[in-house]
Amino acid sequence: MTFEELIAEGRKLERPCLLLRPHGEGPVVAVWHERNRDEIASTGHRAWLTVDARHVPGLSASTAGYPTIFTDQKRCQGGRVEQSASWPKRAGTPLYAHAASVLPPIDAVFARGSQAVADWLASHGNENFPGATAVEKYEDLWMKEFPLYTSDDIYAVLGGWHMAWPEGDWHDFIDGQLMVFTLRDSEPWVEAWHMASGEFRVVQRIT
């Protein structure tokens, strides 16, 4: 496939996403919470942000309210999501939504692309294509659009596709709903998921 064909495949698979910044118009869609050392010392968890679930792209209407994302600071992995019916009484920075068009990672095109992509993969016999110019150019453009590599005033992202991490678990989450991906105060980067089973999962990512 050509670079242009790969891009067309990727655009078809885009998932709506909102970049959260401390400035903007419209309603407050999330509140960012700075590190609270006393809370971490007493509970072992850190609160990162609270989100108005109505603004998370693709999230089921049954997941209403205001989920707050916590990470487990003792184990340095996982965490929890705490739901409330209104904004919790917790200080923080109001965040506003900015819609963005972001290509999915090439993994998504390989996994969920058209039959033409499947045929192309089969003809090569190797999904990774380390020397394929079209794939390299696709990944260059993806990096230009993916929020992790762009503006430093983005606190977090609602929705969109997840990126591949060294853990190699990208496919494990392909059918889940990525609610939140944090950028500020990283590392770790924090992912909050609403899984197909209906449960919440929090994942801490480091490089």
Phi and psi in degrees as GROMACS dihedral restraints (atoms count N, CA, C in turn):
[ dihedral_restraints ]
;  ai    aj    ak    al  type     phi  dphi    fc
    3     4     5     6     1   -82.6    20    10
    4     5     6     7     1   166.0    20    10
    6     7     8     9     1   -57.5    20    10
    7     8     9    10     1   -44.3    20    10
    9    10    11    12     1   -62.3    20    10
   10    11    12    13     1   -39.1    20    10
   12    13    14    15     1   -67.8    20    10
   13    14    15    16     1   -38.2    20    10
   15    16    17    18     1   -64.5    20    10
   16    17    18    19     1   -41.7    20    10
   18    19    20    21     1   -61.5    20    10
   19    20    21    22     1   -43.3    20    10
   21    22    23    24     1   -61.3    20    10
   22    23    24    25     1   -40.7    20    10
   24    25    26    27     1   -62.8    20    10
   25    26    27    28     1   -43.3    20    10
   27    28    29    30     1   -64.0    20    10
   28    29    30    31     1   -42.3    20    10
   30    31    32    33     1   -62.2    20    10
   31    32    33    34     1   -34.7    20    10
   33    34    35    36     1   -64.6    20    10
   34    35    36    37     1   -27.9    20    10
   36    37    38    39     1   -96.5    20    10
   37    38    39    40     1     0.0    20    10
   39    40    41    42     1   -55.0    20    10
   40    41    42    43     1   141.8    20    10
   42    43    44    45     1  -110.6    20    10
   43    44    45    46     1   136.6    20    10
   45    46    47    48     1   -56.3    20    10
   46    47    48    49     1   140.0    20    10
   48    49    50    51     1  -144.9    20    10
   49    50    51    52     1   152.8    20    10
   51    52    53    54     1  -123.3    20    10
   52    53    54    55     1   127.7    20    10
   54    55    56    57     1   -88.5    20    10
   55    56    57    58     1   132.0    20    10
   57    58    59    60     1  -100.9    20    10
   58    59    60    61     1   120.8    20    10
   60    61    62    63     1  -127.5    20    10
   61    62    63    64     1   158.1    20    10
   63    64    65    66     1   -80.1    20    10
   64    65    66    67     1    13.0    20    10
   66    67    68    69     1  -143.3    20    10
   67    68    69    70     1   154.7    20    10
   69    70    71    72     1   150.3    20    10
   70    71    72    73     1  -172.9    20    10
   72    73    74    75     1  -114.5    20    10
   73    74    75    76     1   167.8    20    10
   75    76    77    78     1    85.2    20    10
   76    77    78    79     1  -167.3    20    10
   78    79    80    81     1   -74.2    20    10
   79    80    81    82     1   158.5    20    10
   81    82    83    84     1   -73.1    20    10
   82    83    84    85     1   125.0    20    10
   84    85    86    87     1  -105.8    20    10
   85    86    87    88     1   -13.3    20    10
   87    88    89    90     1  -159.9    20    10
   88    89    90    91     1   161.6    20    10
   90    91    92    93     1  -129.8    20    10
   91    92    93    94     1   126.0    20    10
   93    94    95    96     1   -89.4    20    10
   94    95    96    97     1   133.3    20    10
   96    97    98    99     1  -109.4    20    10
   97    98    99   100     1   123.8    20    10
   99   100   101   102     1   -71.2    20    10
  100   101   102   103     1   160.0    20    10
  102   103   104   105     1   -57.9    20    10
  103   104   105   106     1   126.7    20    10
  105   106   107   108     1  -111.6    20    10
  106   107   108   109     1   100.5    20    10
  108   109   110   111     1   -62.6    20    10
  109   110   111   112     1   -37.3    20    10
  111   112   113   114     1   -64.9    20    10
  112   113   114   115     1   -44.1    20    10
  114   115   116   117     1   -63.3    20    10
  115   116   117   118     1   -42.3    20    10
  117   118   119   120     1   -62.4    20    10
  118   119   120   121     1   -41.5    20    10
  120   121   122   123     1   -64.5    20    10
  121   122   123   124     1   -35.7    20    10
  123   124   125   126     1   -87.3    20    10
  124   125   126   127     1   -30.5    20    10
  126   127   128   129     1  -111.9    20    10
  127   128   129   130     1   -20.7    20    10
  129   130   131   132     1    80.5    20    10
  130   131   132   133     1     3.6    20    10
  132   133   134   135     1  -124.8    20    10
  133   134   135   136     1   150.6    20    10
  135   136   137   138     1  -114.4    20    10
  136   137   138   139     1   132.7    20    10
  138   139   140   141     1   -87.0    20    10
  139   140   141   142     1   127.7    20    10
  141   142   143   144     1   -98.4    20    10
  142   143   144   145     1   -54.0    20    10
  144   145   146   147     1  -160.4    20    10
  145   146   147   148     1   157.5    20    10
  147   148   149   150     1  -112.9    20    10
  148   149   150   151     1   138.7    20    10
  150   151   152   153     1  -123.2    20    10
  151   152   153   154     1   140.9    20    10
  153   154   155   156     1   -79.1    20    10
  154   155   156   157     1   107.5    20    10
  156   157   158   159     1   -58.8    20    10
  157   158   159   160     1   -22.8    20    10
  159   160   161   162     1   -63.0    20    10
  160   161   162   163     1   -19.1    20    10
  162   163   164   165     1  -102.8    20    10
  163   164   165   166     1     2.3    20    10
  165   166   167   168     1   -81.8    20    10
  166   167   168   169     1   115.0    20    10
  168   169   170   171     1   -58.6    20    10
  169   170   171   172     1   130.2    20    10
  171   172   173   174     1    81.1    20    10
  172   173   174   175     1    -3.2    20    10
  174   175   176   177     1   -76.3    20    10
  175   176   177   178     1   137.8    20    10
  177   178   179   180     1   -58.4    20    10
  178   179   180   181     1   141.0    20    10
  180   181   182   183     1   -63.0    20    10
  181   182   183   184     1   -20.2    20    10
  183   184   185   186     1   -71.7    20    10
  184   185   186   187     1   -18.4    20    10
  186   187   188   189     1   -92.4    20    10
  187   188   189   190     1    70.9    20    10
  189   190   191   192     1   -92.3    20    10
  190   191   192   193     1   174.0    20    10
  192   193   194   195     1    97.7    20    10
  193   194   195   196     1  -153.1    20    10
  195   196   197   198     1  -131.4    20    10
  196   197   198   199     1    86.9    20    10
  198   199   200   201     1   -73.6    20    10
  199   200   201   202     1   136.6    20    10
  201   202   203   204     1  -108.3    20    10
  202   203   204   205     1   133.7    20    10
  204   205   206   207     1   -96.8    20    10
  205   206   207   208     1   123.8    20    10
  207   208   209   210     1  -118.1    20    10
  208   209   210   211     1   147.4    20    10
  210   211   212   213     1  -114.5    20    10
  211   212   213   214     1   149.6    20    10
  213   214   215   216     1   -82.1    20    10
  214   215   216   217     1   110.1    20    10
  216   217   218   219     1   -85.5    20    10
  217   218   219   220     1   -15.8    20    10
  219   220   221   222     1   -79.5    20    10
  220   221   222   223     1   -45.8    20    10
  222   223   224   225     1   -87.2    20    10
  223   224   225   226     1   -16.1    20    10
  225   226   227   228     1    59.8    20    10
  226   227   228   229     1    31.8    20    10
  228   229   230   231     1  -157.4    20    10
  229   230   231   232     1   150.4    20    10
  231   232   233   234     1    68.6    20    10
  232   233   234   235     1  -165.9    20    10
  234   235   236   237     1   164.5    20    10
  235   236   237   238     1  -155.6    20    10
  237   238   239   240     1  -150.9    20    10
  238   239   240   241     1   163.6    20    10
  240   241   242   243     1  -118.0    20    10
  241   242   243   244     1   126.0    20    10
  243   244   245   246     1  -111.6    20    10
  244   245   246   247     1   119.1    20    10
  246   247   248   249     1   -96.2    20    10
  247   248   249   250     1   144.9    20    10
  249   250   251   252     1  -140.4    20    10
  250   251   252   253     1   159.2    20    10
  252   253   254   255     1   -81.4    20    10
  253   254   255   256     1   -14.1    20    10
  255   256   257   258     1  -146.5    20    10
  256   257   258   259     1   172.5    20    10
  258   259   260   261     1   -56.6    20    10
  259   260   261   262     1   126.5    20    10
  261   262   263   264     1   -68.7    20    10
  262   263   264   265     1   155.2    20    10
  264   265   266   267     1   -81.2    20    10
  265   266   267   268     1    77.3    20    10
  267   268   269   270     1  -139.0    20    10
  268   269   270   271     1   127.0    20    10
  270   271   272   273     1   -65.8    20    10
  271   272   273   274     1   152.9    20    10
  273   274   275   276     1   174.6    20    10
  274   275   276   277     1  -178.1    20    10
  276   277   278   279     1   -99.4    20    10
  277   278   279   280     1   120.7    20    10
  279   280   281   282     1   -64.0    20    10
  280   281   282   283     1   139.6    20    10
  282   283   284   285     1  -121.8    20    10
  283   284   285   286     1   145.8    20    10
  285   286   287   288     1  -119.8    20    10
  286   287   288   289     1   150.6    20    10
  288   289   290   291     1   -88.8    20    10
  289   290   291   292     1   138.3    20    10
  291   292   293   294     1  -129.9    20    10
  292   293   294   295     1   111.7    20    10
  294   295   296   297     1   -65.7    20    10
  295   296   297   298     1   144.0    20    10
  297   298   299   300     1  -142.0    20    10
  298   299   300   301     1   152.1    20    10
  300   301   302   303     1  -105.3    20    10
  301   302   303   304     1   113.7    20    10
  303   304   305   306     1  -129.6    20    10
  304   305   306   307     1   124.7    20    10
  306   307   308   309     1   -59.9    20    10
  307   308   309   310     1   147.2    20    10
  309   310   311   312     1   -74.0    20    10
  310   311   312   313     1   160.8    20    10
  312   313   314   315     1   -64.4    20    10
  313   314   315   316     1   160.6    20    10
  315   316   317   318     1   -60.4    20    10
  316   317   318   319     1   -26.3    20    10
  318   319   320   321     1   -56.5    20    10
  319   320   321   322     1   -38.2    20    10
  321   322   323   324     1   -67.7    20    10
  322   323   324   325     1   -38.5    20    10
  324   325   326   327     1   -65.5    20    10
  325   326   327   328     1   -42.1    20    10
  327   328   329   330     1   -65.1    20    10
  328   329   330   331     1   -37.6    20    10
  330   331   332   333     1   -84.0    20    10
  331   332   333   334     1   -34.7    20    10
  333   334   335   336     1  -126.4    20    10
  334   335   336   337     1    14.3    20    10
  336   337   338   339     1   -74.3    20    10
  337   338   339   340     1  -177.9    20    10
  339   340   341   342     1   -75.2    20    10
  340   341   342   343     1   177.7    20    10
  342   343   344   345     1   -61.5    20    10
  343   344   345   346     1   -31.2    20    10
  345   346   347   348     1   -61.9    20    10
  346   347   348   349     1   -37.1    20    10
  348   349   350   351     1   -67.5    20    10
  349   350   351   352     1   -44.3    20    10
  351   352   353   354     1   -59.4    20    10
  352   353   354   355     1   -41.2    20    10
  354   355   356   357     1   -65.8    20    10
  355   356   357   358     1   -39.2    20    10
  357   358   359   360     1   -64.5    20    10
  358   359   360   361     1   -43.8    20    10
  360   361   362   363     1   -60.6    20    10
  361   362   363   364     1   -45.1    20    10
  363   364   365   366     1   -63.5    20    10
  364   365   366   367     1   -34.9    20    10
  366   367   368   369     1   -70.8    20    10
  367   368   369   370     1   -25.6    20    10
  369   370   371   372     1   -87.4    20    10
  370   371   372   373     1   -30.8    20    10
  372   373   374   375     1    74.5    20    10
  373   374   375   376     1     8.7    20    10
  375   376   377   378     1  -152.5    20    10
  376   377   378   379     1   111.5    20    10
  378   379   380   381     1   -66.4    20    10
  379   380   381   382     1   -22.0    20    10
  381   382   383   384     1   -79.5    20    10
  382   383   384   385     1   -31.1    20    10
  384   385   386   387     1    44.3    20    10
  385   386   387   388     1    57.6    20    10
  387   388   389   390     1   -59.3    20    10
  388   389   390   391     1   -25.0    20    10
  390   391   392   393     1  -107.5    20    10
  391   392   393   394     1     9.3    20    10
  393   394   395   396     1   -77.9    20    10
  394   395   396   397     1   117.4    20    10
  396   397   398   399     1   -60.6    20    10
  397   398   399   400     1   -40.1    20    10
  399   400   401   402     1   -62.1    20    10
  400   401   402   403     1   -41.4    20    10
  402   403   404   405     1   -67.9    20    10
  403   404   405   406     1   -42.5    20    10
  405   406   407   408     1   -60.8    20    10
  406   407   408   409     1   -42.3    20    10
  408   409   410   411     1   -67.3    20    10
  409   410   411   412     1   -37.5    20    10
  411   412   413   414     1   -60.0    20    10
  412   413   414   415     1   -47.9    20    10
  414   415   416   417     1   -65.7    20    10
  415   416   417   418     1   -32.3    20    10
  417   418   419   420     1   -63.0    20    10
  418   419   420   421     1   -43.8    20    10
  420   421   422   423     1   -68.7    20    10
  421   422   423   424     1   -40.2    20    10
  423   424   425   426     1   -56.6    20    10
  424   425   426   427     1   -43.4    20    10
  426   427   428   429     1   -64.6    20    10
  427   428   429   430     1   -32.0    20    10
  429   430   431   432     1   -69.8    20    10
  430   431   432   433     1   -25.9    20    10
  432   433   434   435     1   -99.5    20    10
  433   434   435   436     1   -27.8    20    10
  435   436   437   438     1   -69.6    20    10
  436   437   438   439     1   130.5    20    10
  438   439   440   441     1   -58.0    20    10
  439   440   441   442     1   -28.3    20    10
  441   442   443   444     1   -58.6    20    10
  442   443   444   445     1   -28.9    20    10
  444   445   446   447     1  -107.4    20    10
  445   446   447   448     1    11.8    20    10
  447   448   449   450     1  -112.6    20    10
  448   449   450   451     1  -121.7    20    10
  450   451   452   453     1   -77.2    20    10
  451   452   453   454     1   141.2    20    10
  453   454   455   456     1   -85.2    20    10
  454   455   456   457     1     2.9    20    10
  456   457   458   459     1   -94.6    20    10
  457   458   459   460     1     6.2    20    10
  459   460   461   462     1   -86.1    20    10
  460   461   462   463     1   118.2    20    10
  462   463   464   465     1   -80.4    20    10
  463   464   465   466     1   -39.4    20    10
  465   466   467   468     1  -163.6    20    10
  466   467   468   469     1   173.2    20    10
  468   469   470   471     1  -129.6    20    10
  469   470   471   472     1   138.1    20    10
  471   472   473   474     1  -104.0    20    10
  472   473   474   475     1   129.6    20    10
  474   475   476   477     1    77.0    20    10
  475   476   477   478     1  -159.5    20    10
  477   478   479   480     1    81.2    20    10
  478   479   480   481     1  -174.0    20    10
  480   481   482   483     1   -93.6    20    10
  481   482   483   484     1   153.2    20    10
  483   484   485   486     1   -89.5    20    10
  484   485   486   487     1   154.7    20    10
  486   487   488   489     1   -95.7    20    10
  487   488   489   490     1   164.8    20    10
  489   490   491   492     1   -84.3    20    10
  490   491   492   493     1   134.2    20    10
  492   493   494   495     1  -117.3    20    10
  493   494   495   496     1   166.7    20    10
  495   496   497   498     1   -58.3    20    10
  496   497   498   499     1   -23.2    20    10
  498   499   500   501     1   -62.3    20    10
  499   500   501   502     1   -21.1    20    10
  501   502   503   504     1    72.8    20    10
  502   503   504   505     1    25.8    20    10
  504   505   506   507     1  -105.5    20    10
  505   506   507   508     1    20.4    20    10
  507   508   509   510     1   -55.7    20    10
  508   509   510   511     1   -46.2    20    10
  510   511   512   513     1   -67.5    20    10
  511   512   513   514     1   -23.2    20    10
  513   514   515   516     1   -65.0    20    10
  514   515   516   517     1   -22.2    20    10
  516   517   518   519     1  -110.4    20    10
  517   518   519   520     1     5.0    20    10
  519   520   521   522     1   -62.8    20    10
  520   521   522   523     1   -27.9    20    10
  522   523   524   525     1   -97.9    20    10
  523   524   525   526     1     2.6    20    10
  525   526   527   528     1   -87.3    20    10
  526   527   528   529     1   169.6    20    10
  528   529   530   531     1  -106.1    20    10
  529   530   531   532     1   110.5    20    10
  531   532   533   534     1   -72.8    20    10
  532   533   534   535     1   112.3    20    10
  534   535   536   537     1   -83.0    20    10
  535   536   537   538     1   -51.8    20    10
  537   538   539   540     1  -139.0    20    10
  538   539   540   541     1   140.5    20    10
  540   541   542   543     1  -134.2    20    10
  541   542   543   544     1   116.5    20    10
  543   544   545   546     1   -88.5    20    10
  544   545   546   547     1   149.6    20    10
  546   547   548   549     1  -122.1    20    10
  547   548   549   550     1   -38.4    20    10
  549   550   551   552     1   -69.5    20    10
  550   551   552   553     1   148.0    20    10
  552   553   554   555     1    62.8    20    10
  553   554   555   556     1    23.2    20    10
  555   556   557   558     1   -88.2    20    10
  556   557   558   559     1   147.1    20    10
  558   559   560   561     1   -88.2    20    10
  559   560   561   562     1   160.4    20    10
  561   562   563   564     1   -77.5    20    10
  562   563   564   565     1   158.0    20    10
  564   565   566   567     1   -85.2    20    10
  565   566   567   568     1   140.5    20    10
  567   568   569   570     1  -116.2    20    10
  568   569   570   571     1   129.1    20    10
  570   571   572   573     1  -110.5    20    10
  571   572   573   574     1   132.9    20    10
  573   574   575   576     1  -116.6    20    10
  574   575   576   577     1   126.4    20    10
  576   577   578   579     1  -119.8    20    10
  577   578   579   580     1   147.1    20    10
  579   580   581   582     1  -111.7    20    10
  580   581   582   583     1   109.3    20    10
  582   583   584   585     1   -82.1    20    10
  583   584   585   586     1   164.4    20    10
  585   586   587   588     1   -60.5    20    10
  586   587   588   589     1   -26.0    20    10
  588   589   590   591     1   -74.5    20    10
  589   590   591   592     1   -11.6    20    10
  591   592   593   594     1    98.9    20    10
  592   593   594   595     1    -9.9    20    10
  594   595   596   597     1   -84.3    20    10
  595   596   597   598     1   158.8    20    10
  597   598   599   600     1   -93.7    20    10
  598   599   600   601     1   146.8    20    10
  600   601   602   603     1  -134.9    20    10
  601   602   603   604     1   139.5    20    10
  603   604   605   606     1  -118.6    20    10
  604   605   606   607     1   130.6    20    10
  606   607   608   609     1  -125.5    20    10
  607   608   609   610     1   132.4    20    10
  609   610   611   612     1  -100.1    20    10
  610   611   612   613     1   131.3    20    10
  612   613   614   615     1  -116.5    20    10
  613   614   615   616     1   136.2    20    10
  615   616   617   618     1  -134.3    20    10
  616   617   618   619     1   159.7    20    10
